[in-house]
Amino acid sequence: MKAIKKNIIREIQKTRSRFISILAIIAISTGFFTGVKAASPSMIKTGLEYFDNNNLMDLRLVSTVGFDDEDIKAIKASKYTVDVMPCYSSDLIISENNIDSVVRVYSIPEKTDTNDRIINEPVLLEGRMPSAEGECVMEDYYYKVTDCEIGDIIHFNEKDGDSDTTDVIKHTEYKIVGVVSTPLHITYQRGNTNKGSGSIAFYIMIPPDEFVSERYTNVYVTTTAGDLDVSPYSDEYKDLIEKQSKTYKTLAEERIGVFNSTTLSDAKKQLADAKTEYNNKKKEAEEKISDGEKKLRDGENELNEKLAEGEQKLKDSEKELNDGKAELEKSQKQYADEIDAAKNKLTDAENKYAQGKEQYTRSKYLYDTEMEKAQSQLDDAQREYDTQYSLFYGTTKPQAETKLTIVKAGIDICNETISKTQDSIKELEEYVTLEGDAEKTIQDLKDKLKEYQDKLSDYNKQYEDGQKQLSEGEKQLSDAGLKLADAKTEFQTKKEEASAQLNDAQIQLDQAQSQLDIGKLEYNTALTTGAMQLQAAQSKISEGEQQLKEAREELEKQKAAGLTALKESREKLTTGKTDAKVQLSEGETKIHDAEKSLEALNDAKWVIYDRDDTPGYSGLEEDAIRVDNIATVFPIFFLLVAALVCLTTMSRMVEERRTEIGTLKALGYSNISIAAKYFIYAAAAALAGSITGAAAGIATLPYIIVDTYSIMYSLPPTILVIPWSSFIFSAGTGILCTCTVAVLTCLSELKIKPATLMRPKSPKPGKRILLEYITPIWNRMKFTSKVTARNLFRYKARFLMTVIGVAGCTALIIGGLGLKDSIGVIADRQFKEITIYDQIYALSESGSAKEKEYLMSQFRKDKRFSEVMLVSQEWIKIEFGNKENIELRTVVGENDKQFRKMFILRDRLTHKPVELDNSGVVINERLSQVIGKGVGDKIKFTLNDKEYTCKITDLTENYAGNYMYMTPTFYEKLTGNETEYNVVYTQLSGDSLSYAHDIANEWMKNEDIVTVSLLKEQLDSITSTLDSLNVIVFVLIFCAGLLAVVVLYNLTNINISERVREIATIKVLGFYNLETANYIYRENMLLTFAGALCGLPLGKIFTTFIVREIQMDMVMFPQFVEPVSFVIGFILTIMFSLLVNFIMYFKMKKISMVESLKSIE
Amino acid sequence: MQKNFVQFENVYKRYKMGEVTITAADGVTFSIDEGEFAVVVGLSGAGKTTVLNILGGIDNCDEGKIIVGGKDISRLTGKELASYRRYDIGFVFQFYNLIPNLTAKENVELATQICRDSMDPDKALESVGLSDRKNNFPAQLSGGEQQRVSIARALAKKPKLLLCDEPTGALDYNTGKTILKLLQNKCREDGMTVVLITHNSAITPMANRVINMRSGKVISNVVNPSPVSIDTIEW
């Protein structure tokens, strides 16, 4: 046996890479499986430990009227109760930067005389618990994500709605002294409230004595269900709690009964008394008022009559006065006219006189000037005349006469000369006949004669002229003398005439003056007299007016007096009335308030919540389940691939050791001891792999996954739960697969005779493949391709193994990516394509249909909403399978057109619209899957404790949540009740969250609106939940990649070792290393390609499968793989294959021809 | 015909098997002329195969010099050795080492497709008398036929040197004789240099040269001036 042992150890050493690859495959799959499997229980365990250590309540009781000590005692006494802890909580508003946020204020759970342990004990994480008044502790999540710090002060608004904040808690300011977490809030979801924007921003805790109220608001109860030795997430616990809560419901009814009979009936009686009193008082007051009103009316009438009389009189005298006034006006006008006429006349006369005077003055001036001028002209003429006269007679006449004498003398001379000459001529003419010369002399004489004749005529003429001039001068002078005398005469005459005229004018002028004076006098007299007369009339009228005025004043005075009196009495009446009214309305308000509070008390209700109603409590389980589902499906597939590869490897190994087996057998070893080697080899590899893998997996994966979730949950550090069963399962599978294969192959080999065994197994004969018969293709193929093609079909087992293994890895990668795609697409599909709304406003229950109509009209007026719809939404319960039930919402839209805009009902695959008519309901696909009812089936459900049955007419695409849609008509037909619309769905025209918040804040002020939920917030919470799944997806893809590498390595390894002889042969033939590698790799790549291609549809199927596994009752994943994911999956596989080929190249290079071809001697 | 076509000078080859060192070639020195039919004979473990492997370029020596056709092959790199095998050497193994997945003709083609100046595969097969079986897979052929395919594969490359490692070792007497006849004919007719190793000294008379080895050493290198035809030899 020792040799055998050594043999095993040597075998392992020699085939290190094979051993390690088996180990690695098993390690990866086991590690992945156990690691992921550990995540879910660790999550749950961490949560449960937390709940257990901090004593999370089993039931939470909330009363609309609060609890008193008697109630607490009764609860304590209930048979299931273990512990009771009453406490307070209230939602108050803080305003910061004009933004209202709601803060939930809890009382710090404390030990009271009713409980043994503190229930819901908070964990102090930082700082200290409050020790003085006005101190609080802050929650951890908000503390973590905002910049708020210990020492900060929280300021509550002074007013809390209609009442003061200090009516609720003692202070309005609280200083943060510490940070706590509580098992009541394990997620960052803080729940809804009917204040502010409807969602709670964060919570704080203050000591109970900081609360003013006497009645407790909450009661935490731990019940015997908690003592049960099962997980509180188990159905047993849930069933028990449901049963127990019924007991508390009964108790609640009892206590409400007590409350109604004591507190309530007292209040009712008081109210009734108050009402009667109020009514009596009201009647009295009304009577008084009506009396007063009557008196007032009478007084008013009297006054009016009197006033009318006075008014009439006044009117008459006014008329008279007005007549007089008119007359006066008339005579005034007349007078004015007359005066005007006189004045005109006078003015005319004056004007005329002035004109005359002016004329006279001008004439006189003209006369004077002219006279003077004429005088001077006359004087000048006289002087000229005198000068001329003296000149003529003194100088000119003697000169002229002298001259004339001279001329006369000349003339005489000339006459003489002429006659002498004529005689001479005559002589001469006679002589001429005698002498010639004489002729000339005659001629000269004749000329001389002529000359003298001419001279004579000149002298004659001169003389005559002189004579003439002289006589003319004389005559002129005499004329001038005459003229002058005439002028003198004329001047004298004219002077006299003008003088006379002037005198006349003067006389006329004087006359006009006197006339004018008389006119003036007359006018003035008339003026004065008229004015005096008028004055008299005027004064008479003024008198009349004065009298009238006085009369009127008198009347006015009387009227005012009357009115004042009237007013006073009226005022008195009004005051009385108002007083009465105020008193009455006060009374009324008081009564109304009392009624209202009584109403609230009337509807007194205890609501019983269990742990599932705590935000995040059930989410933790759901998330854990989701992780677990992935943890189950994925790694199993993983294990399958791994087992497959191990199987191939081991069977190959046994085959390789055929000769050895034969030899040992020939030596006489028993079958068992021979098989033991392979068994031990396989077991060692698998066991080592399982253990290392599981250790690595458990040490990393749960923390990675839970860490991701810790973004959403505030839980203490993760408590690791080692999933022994999963470990055993996966390790077992690995070990079993490898060992069984090893032993079985070995045993089958052992059946053969040792002699045959010791000879090498004859290589598989070559065979023609189908392709060769298609000669056109085959002949065209390259030699190497032919070899590859034939090889592929020769090693069918390896072909299959490789294809399956690679396909598996591709499918795993695509599955991971597909999961991510499917998850990622939910939010968008659901809230952008299927349910398209932004806000849901929950309306108060009490509103009447008319009020709702009015509210809707207000909604429609607000232009920030692009669409508003009234919806009736109710919770129903459907039972299915083995007494399981599911709760879901019915949606009944008021208006079909709007409903179709907000709820897209369509077929998931074809996107064809789904009809909603009056013959039945439409439910979503997931619901149909969960309850196992399809189109045409009858569905039974419970609504308001009544059962109804109706037909499913169609299914619609929906991902988050379950819904049953019906028309209002069908709803009424089915239930017999009128549709009670209780929520408003809106679509906003804007997109941002703050926009939606602002609008919500504004609308929350409306009394008829109870809460608002914003789709965006819902979306965020869904998205973050789903995002945390991404980590798992990445882990998955990583592990799938790792597996792909190992699988490919192993398969290539097998391929090479199986064909080492072939490889050596072609090397001997002179193939270079690269050629040799290609010879092998061509097949490898083809197989990888084929595998990866097969992996694509497989990946799709796998995605569908895994997605279907992880979806919950409430959520449907769309099972959707992005095309790019296929591409990534494919390419990754090819890359892994290339990587493996690269590694293998060196191995192939190292193959020794000598060793491999060693003749088997 | 070149003298000393193949020359081994003081060739050593040692294998380390754990702590034991086996000297497979212990100062081997011999030479073979071109065109000779040389037979290396010796007992099992005498180092014949080592010598042949080193000569064929599929193993390397630790010491010494091997000259083939004037080229020292003892210091070649892996790639150069591959080229040497590709163009200069034809190998015939005891167990034929045919690729089972290829037909006779394809096995030959496997060799010819990587050579520059190769024979037509059909002709190669014809020369070994296997024209009619060329489309058969090795499994469909008898041992002798397989060995003939193997020889055809080696010859098709037109090697300078044909190395045969116990080519008749797995064959029956008559078939073995036929194969040896084929090899002898190739040597005589085509002037091919053939180096054949065998443990059967009975066939030495057919060789031009007989090299006797024992314990990694050449103990004799005798030229046979008058080789006889294989037909006349019986054993």
HADDOCK unambig.tbl for C-alpha pairs under 7 A between the chains (distance, minus, plus):
assign (segid A and resid 763 and name CA) (segid B and resid 100 and name CA) 6.89 0.50 0.50
assign (segid A and resid 764 and name CA) (segid B and resid 100 and name CA) 6.97 0.50 0.50
assign (segid A and resid 765 and name CA) (segid B and resid 100 and name CA) 5.69 0.50 0.50
assign (segid A and resid 765 and name CA) (segid B and resid 101 and name CA) 6.54 0.50 0.50
assign (segid A and resid 765 and name CA) (segid B and resid 139 and name CA) 5.23 0.50 0.50
assign (segid A and resid 766 and name CA) (segid B and resid 100 and name CA) 5.23 0.50 0.50
assign (segid A and resid 766 and name CA) (segid B and resid 101 and name CA) 3.92 0.50 0.50
assign (segid A and resid 766 and name CA) (segid B and resid 102 and name CA) 6.32 0.50 0.50
assign (segid A and resid 766 and name CA) (segid B and resid 137 and name CA) 5.75 0.50 0.50
assign (segid A and resid 766 and name CA) (segid B and resid 139 and name CA) 6.98 0.50 0.50
assign (segid A and resid 767 and name CA) (segid B and resid 101 and name CA) 6.76 0.50 0.50
assign (segid A and resid 790 and name CA) (segid B and resid 101 and name CA) 6.84 0.50 0.50
assign (segid A and resid 791 and name CA) (segid B and resid 101 and name CA) 6.64 0.50 0.50
assign (segid A and resid 1062 and name CA) (segid B and resid 99 and name CA) 6.28 0.50 0.50
assign (segid A and resid 1065 and name CA) (segid B and resid 97 and name CA) 6.48 0.50 0.50
assign (segid A and resid 1068 and name CA) (segid B and resid 58 and name CA) 6.53 0.50 0.50
assign (segid A and resid 1068 and name CA) (segid B and resid 85 and name CA) 6.55 0.50 0.50
assign (segid A and resid 1069 and name CA) (segid B and resid 85 and name CA) 6.30 0.50 0.50
assign (segid A and resid 1069 and name CA) (segid B and resid 86 and name CA) 5.80 0.50 0.50
assign (segid A and resid 1069 and name CA) (segid B and resid 111 and name CA) 6.28 0.50 0.50
assign (segid A and resid 1070 and name CA) (segid B and resid 82 and name CA) 4.75 0.50 0.50
assign (segid A and resid 1070 and name CA) (segid B and resid 83 and name CA) 6.06 0.50 0.50
assign (segid A and resid 1070 and name CA) (segid B and resid 85 and name CA) 4.86 0.50 0.50
assign (segid A and resid 1070 and name CA) (segid B and resid 86 and name CA) 3.92 0.50 0.50
assign (segid A and resid 1071 and name CA) (segid B and resid 82 and name CA) 6.51 0.50 0.50
assign (segid A and resid 1072 and name CA) (segid B and resid 79 and name CA) 6.65 0.50 0.50
assign (segid A and resid 1072 and name CA) (segid B and resid 82 and name CA) 5.99 0.50 0.50
assign (segid A and resid 1153 and name CA) (segid B and resid 58 and name CA) 6.19 0.50 0.50
assign (segid A and resid 1154 and name CA) (segid B and resid 58 and name CA) 6.54 0.50 0.50
assign (segid A and resid 1154 and name CA) (segid B and resid 59 and name CA) 6.64 0.50 0.50
assign (segid A and resid 1159 and name CA) (segid B and resid 95 and name CA) 6.96 0.50 0.50
